[in-house]
Amino acid sequence: MKNPSPQPPPRSGEGEPDQTPPSLLGKGAGGLGSSCNPSPQPPPRSGEGEPDFSAGAEKPAPPVANVIVGQRVEEYKVSRAKELRRDMTLAEKALWQQLRRNQLDGLHFRRQQVLFGFIADFYCHATGLVVEVDGDVHETQVEADAERTEILESKGFLVHRVSNEDVLNRIDEVVDQIRSNCRHRIEQRFGHTPER
């Protein structure tokens, strides 16, 4: 994770739904979008059919509603995210090649996505999964990383950290772990994993 906001958002209690104020659900800044997602539909009960993630099918509401289009993002964060997309590390580039263009089970990932003032390396909105690729610098900021993880998880995200070394030397295992986390999140929402 890069560039935490100067003042992190207040933490919500464990197990509570996200209580994002309506003021944060307005028009997004910096070209991140201007409309909010429709009201989330309840997930189907077990046995009522598989969720269909194919093209054109209605997708379920994400675990963290409106975070992409509903958050206020300061202009310098937008600029920094663009800069980080241009200057990705070798490990980030390698992982992006595996995640881009919906290659992983048809799931859409974004890179360098601003989430509640933090810039996540990779983010899948449909599952609420944040993937962080940690280099050597993260060895000196363990406490800060743990605090960011705690804040994001209190907002409903699942944070998965992986080292540069693992990405560069064991990319297939890393992708399998990400796939497993995505399937787990889908299973949590629907009571079963959709078959592809």
N, C-alpha and C positions, 0 to 999 in steps of 0.2 A: 504494500500500500504506500502511496506517496502523498505527501502534502496534506496532513490532517488539518481541518479547519481550526482557526485560532481558539474558538470556543465550541467544543463538541456539544451535540444536542443532549438534552436531559435523557437519562436512562429510564426506560419503563420497567416495571416490575416483571419478574419471571412469569411466564404464562399469560400475561395480559395482552390483549390485542394492541396494535400500534395506535396510539392516540394522537396522530398527526393533526395539528390544528387546521381548520378549514383554510386559513390564510396561506398555508403551504401548498394547497391543492389547486391554486390558480394557475395562470399562464406560466409556463416554464421559461427560463432565461436562456440567452445565448443560443437560440435556435434548437433547443432540445425538445420543442413541441409545444403546442398550445391547447390541446384538448385533453380532457381527462378520460380515463377508461370508463366504460359503462359499468353499471352496478354488477358486482360479481354474482354469478349464478351458483347455486349450491351444487356440490359435486354429486355425480350419480351414486345411488346406493349400490352396494356390492350386488352383482348379479343383474344389474340393469343395463349392461352393455359396456363395452370398452371405450375409453376416451379415444377419439380419433384425432391424431396430430397431423394428418395428411394435409396437403395444400388445399386451401379453400374451406376446410372444416373450421367450425368455431372452436377456438382454444379456450381452455378453462382460465378463469381469472388467476393471475400470478399470485404467489404467496405474499408479496409485498405490493399492494395495489398502488398505482399512480406514482411510483417513485421516479420513473423516467420523465414523464411529462408534468408531474405535479410539484417537483421540488424547485426551489429557488436556487440558482447557481450563480455565483459571482463570476464576473467576466474573466478575472485572472485564473479561475479554476478551469473555465472552458479553454482558455489559451494554453494552460499548462497541460491539460489532457491531450490537446492536439499536438503539442510538442512531444509528449511522451509516446504518442502513436507514431510520430515520425522517427523517434530515436529509440526504438525498442531494443532491448538487449538480445543477444543471440538466443538465449533460452526462450524469451518471450516470442521471438519470431518463429522458432521451431514449434512451440505449442500453438501459436496462432494458425500455422499451416494445417494443424489437425482439427481446429475448432471452427475456422471460418466457413462461410457459405453453408451453414447448417449441416455440416458433415457428420456431426456426432448425433446420431439418432434423430436427425431432422430438427434438433434444437438450435435456436439462434443465440449466439454469443456476441457480446460487444466487448471491445477492448478499451482500456483506459476510461472506464465509465465512472462519472461522479455519482457517489451515493452518500447522502447525508454529510457532505463536506469532505469526504475521503475520495481518493481516486483509486478504484479497484483495477487490478491488471486485466482481469476478464470477468464477465458477468453474464449469466443466463437468467433473463427475466422470468421466463416460464416456470423455472424451478426455484428462483431466488438464490442460486448458487454463485458465490464469489470465489474465484480462483486466484490465489496470490502466488507469484513466482518470486521466491526469496533468494537474493544474492548474498554476498559476504557482508554487506552493510547491515543486514538484518540481525546479524550476530551481536551487534552493538546496540540494538534497539528492541530487545526482547520484550521489555515491559510495555513500551509504546505499542508494539504490534499486538500484544495480549489485550491491551485496553481497547484498541480499535476493533479487534475481533469481538470482544464482549459487547461493545456498543452496537455493532452491526448485527450480532446474533440476537440482541434484545429487541431489534427492529424486525426480526423474522427472517433474516438471511442465514444461510449456512456458509461458513468460511472454510475453504480447503486450501491449506498451504502446502507448497511443494518447492523443493530446492532447485536451483539452477542445474546442479549436478544431476539430479534425477531426470529433469527434462532432457538434458543433453545426452545422457547415457542410457536412460530407460524410458524412452518416450511412450512405448506401447503400454507399459505398466501405469504410467501417469494418466494416459487417456482412459485406460480401464477403470482407474480409481474415480476419475471425473464422471465417467458413464455410470458407475455404481452409485455415486452420490446423487446424480440426477434421477436415476430410477428410484432410489430410496425416497427422494422428495415427492416424486409423483405418486408412489405407493402410499405415502403418508396422507396425501390429499384424497386419493380415490379408493384406498383399501386394497389395491392391486396394481401391478405394473402393466401398462398397455403393451400388447404384443405388436411387434413391427414386422 
